[in-house]
Amino acid sequence: MSFASLGLHQDIIQQVTELGYTTPTPIQLAAIPAVLAKKDLMAGAQTGTGKTAAFALPLLHQILRAKDSNNAEGIQVLVLTPTRELAQQVHASFIKYSAKLPIQSVVAYGGASINVQLDALRQGCDVLVATPGRLLELIMKNLIDLSKLQALVLDEADRMLDMGFIIDIQRILKKLPESRQTLFFSATFNDEIFALSKTLLKDPQLIEVNSRNTTATQVEQTIYAVDQDRKSALLSFLIGSKNWQQVLIFTRTKQGADELAKEMEKDGIATQSIHGDKSQGARDRVLADFKAGKVRALVATDVAARGIDIEQLQYVVNHELPYNAEDYIHRIGRTGRAGSTGLAISLVSEKERYLLTDIEKLVGEQFVPQWLPGFEPDLNKVNNAQKKREPSKKELRAKALGIHPSKDKKPNKKRRSK
C-alpha cells in the first residue's frame, strides 16, 4: 500500500515521495486514516517506526484543506513534547514534510530566548511544537492565542507523566477549545496513561501495531554481568576493542553522566555528556558534534536523551539500568531506527538484577547475562550483594530526586510527664 492510497493531499504525497518515502510503516497505515477521520487517538508503536509522520502528515493534510477553503486562522495544531530535544526533532519533521507547502511551523521551549520564538510566532504559525513550561509562560503572559486550535498532540505521553507535567497539561487544557482532536502517541502505555486518556480523549481509537511495551525486533540485546566498579573499564574496552565509532550511553543521574564522560576521556575515547543542567546551547553543540562524528561517545540521562534521533546509530549502552522499566524500551529504541539494525548492551551489577527482572516482566522476555573474559563478577561481591536488602523503587526514586525522608521527618518525641 502506498501513501497515495491513504487519501493524503497530493502536495503532501509529492513531498514524501521526494523524501524517498515509498511504503507507509504499520503505525502510519493504522494511524493516518484515523487522524484524517478526525478521531481522538491513542497510538503506541516502537521508537523508530515513523510515529512522527503518522500524525504530522494527516495533520498537515487537514491544514491544507482548511486553507483551501479559507478556514485556517491562527494556530491549528499544537504538539506537546516532554523535552527540548524532542521538540526540536518533531519541529524539524514538520518543516521537512511541509517544505514546499504554505504552512508555517514554530518551536518553543525553555532555555532559549523567548523573544526569538515570539518573532517567529508573529510571522505566522500554523503548527506549534512546544514544551509545557514554555507554552504556559506564553499563555500566562497573553502572548499566544490558541482559541482556533483544531488538534492537540501529546508526543511521548508516558514521559509527560513521569516528568510530572500533568498539572501543567491540565492548566494548558483549560485554555484550549473543547471541540478539538486529541492524539496520544508513545512507545509505551501504562495504567496512568490510560487513566489520563479517559479525562482528555473522547471515544478514542486505540492503535497498537505491536504487542504493548515490546522492544524493537531489529535491535539485538546483550546483557553483561559485571561488578559496579568495573563497568567503566568494561565499557571502554568494548568501544576500543570493537572499534565502535558512535555510541550512546545511558546513566541514571546527571552527576553520573559527567563522571563517566571524564573516565572515558582518560581512556582516550572522545566523550561528552548531555543532561538537563547544561544550557540549551551546550546541549545543541554536543549533540551536533556527536552527529558529526567529532564525539565518539555521548553519555546521556533519560530526560536529555528523549528526542535524540540519529540516523544509523548502531550502539546503545545502558551503563546503569533505569528505575522505570519503560525507559529501557525508549533507551534501546535510539538504535535500530527506520528498519536498520542495532545493538543494545546493558552492564548489570548484582545490585541491579531486580531492575533487570522488572524489564523482563514488562517486555515479556528473559535475558541470560553473559560474562566477558577478564571482567567476570567477583563472586564474593555477588554473595554479599545478595544478602543486602534491595531498596524499593520508591526509595531509589526519592534518592535520585534528592529526597531523604529520614531527614525531612522529625522524630516523634515523647511528651515528658510533669
Phi, psi and omega in degrees: 000140183256170176295327181299328182286349182273354177088017179286156178303141184301324179294325178289319178300319179297320181294313181292330177295318178293333178281353178093010178281125181246302183246128178298146175283166180306318181292326178290319178299322183278321189274322186302312178299324180292319179292319178299328179279002177062036175273148167289149192216140166243112185238125179240132177203155179298151178295149180083013182253010177092032182295320183298314178296331182297331176253330183294314184297310179292330177290323174296322176302314181296321179295316179299316179298319179294321179292324178299329180258015180056039182235035180238094180248136175067197182287122183265325185230133175239125177245120177259133178232153183283338184228160179295319182297319179292323177300317179297318182295313181295318178300317179299324178294316178298320178298317182295317183286338183245024186306324183249019182249154180280056183231133181252131177241141181228145176243140181222125178206160180287167180083002179225164183298125178287333181294321178297318180292324177294319178301319179294320180295322181293334180281357178115136182212121174261323181236124176245123175252125188211159169268152186302318183298310181293323179297317178299321178299316179296321181291311185294334178267008180055040181260000185214146180241117181248017186291340181260010185299137180253331185214139176241132177240129170255105181267136188057054185301325181296322181290330176304317181287318180302325183269006174075031181272002188301320180294317177299318181297318180296323178292321179294318183300328180294340181263001183256152176298140179290327180274077181222167174264135181237131184233129173255127174232134180196160176275339180225145175235135176233182184298324181295322179295317180294324177295318179295322183298328181293335181266341186249332186253149179252113179045058187288151172268131180263125178236120174227107185280348174229168173302144186303136175059038176264158178270160181295131185292335183274004178257120176280130183247126181233135179246126174249124173279128184203149177294147183304318184282000178245005182299313183298319180295319179295319180298313179296323178297316180298314182295316182288312185290329181262001177057043175287133186254341180217104188232128175258125187240137182249136169235170182272333187234159178295315179298319179297324179295315180295316182295318180294319179300319179295318179297318181289328175298321178296332179276005176086015179254120180297110188225142173227162177242155179219128179198178188294341180279347179276147179295160180297322178299317180295319180296319179296318181294316180297316181295320178296319179294323180293316179296325182279354180086007178284334176247127184279324182228136178240121179260125188225155169269167183298319182297313183290332186279342178297125180099351175289114183234104183240121180297138175063023173291119187264333191234128172233135181234128171269098176293327173225141176287148181284155175289324177268119182300328180300328181295335177299318180297316180293321180299304185288346176286355174289340176248170181066035183269153176054038175086354178279167181266161179205167179234127178244118180254136174237126177262115190239120174274168182298326181291344181260003184300326180292330176291324176295322177298319177300319180294317179300320179294320182292312186271352179071030178232157175241125182261144177251105181299142177254159173248128178267127181308130181095346181231028180296143178297145175285115184299329178295319178293322180297315181295320180294321180294323181292333181283336182281148178290132178282129178293152179286162177300322181298319179293319181293318179294321178298320179295319181296328180272359179080022180261127181236093184307322184295332180273328184285329183267130178280137180294146178290125179259135178285136181282128182281133180284140181273000000 
